[in-house]
Amino acid sequence: MEPNEKQALLKILVCDDDPADRKLVRAYLQQIDNREIVLLEAGRMAEIHNALDKGRIDLVLMDIQMPGKSGMEWLAEIVEKQIAPVVMLSGYGNEEVAVQSIQEGAVGYLPKSSLSKEKLVKTIDAALGKWQQMQQSKANQEELEKLVTIDALTGLNNRRAILRRLDEEIKHASRYREELGLLMLDIDYFKRVNDQYGHLTGDDVLEKVAMLVRQNIRGADTAGRYGGEEFIIILSKTDLFAALVVAERIRKAIEMAEMKDSEGNVFGITVSLGLSSYSPGEDKHLFISRVDNALYKAKENGRNRVETAALEEKTNKILARN
């Protein structure tokens, strides 16, 4: 960058209850001529909250000693919410405080006793550079986790991720004695779709089924691709009969949906579903096995239907109503 070339606008929030200290920081920031800086100042809790809630903040300069809520407490909140990078300011130079600040998530530390334009510029540049690296690292980690846990075609959890999630849900249900429902869905005659319309159309069908599943479950529920054309849906805090209602809703939505091949020809598909509720003491393998048996029963009984691991009279009544 050329010496006189201005960088992008920088929005800095200075949090300090001492007007004299804020004035000093303001004076140094105003001397920086290669940046366009918008300066916000806050000396009380309400002012800080207001500034943080207003929108984008690029950097926070936070005094350690603040009234009502300490600078360290503000640091913890800002770091947790990932609002902006924080540089801690202190009226007394103390290596222990500096180390603690960095450990708590600050990207920089600056004693007021040695404050100068040069040190402020250097600290700001280092803080922004570190923040950018942290954000990029976080984005890379999220992308890696997505690649590891998400099925690329359907956007649902992959087999590994959905099984891990089922483990977590089983532990939660066991600990708090809560209901837990599990559905297994299989596309009927999917091989015929691939043979008649081609594998690209088959992929489109899988994507659409995944979309319809997502649209017909709650945000608290979790869906995943278990195998080629098989899907698992975990229904948190859901008993057998509530799970049956969800399963029927999914089945009907898919039955009514229009599928299209590459030439625009419309066709339909159906799905079979097996379901069960969690029985205390069983592991995920037994739980899945019971649901898989119910799915096999649905296919044996004509497909395009829902079967439970233990079909009861009450279940039949719910099916009749829906």
Secondary structure, DSSP 8 states (H G I E B T S, - for coil): --TT--EEEEEEEEE-S-HHHHHHHHHHHHT--SEEEEEEEE-SHHHHHHHHHHS--SEEEEESS-SSS-HHHHHHHHHHHT---EEEEESS--HHHHHHHHHTT-SEEEEGGG--HHHHHHHHHHHHHHHHHHHHHHHHHHHHHHHHHB-TTT-SB-HHHHHHHHHHHHHHHHHHT--EEEEEEEETTHHHHHHHH-HHHHHHHHHHHHHHHHHTS-TTSEEEE-SSSEEEEEEET--HHHHHHHHHHHHHHHHH--EE-TT--EE---EEEEEEE--TT--HHHHHHHHHHHHHHHHHTTSSSEEETT--HHHHHHHHH-
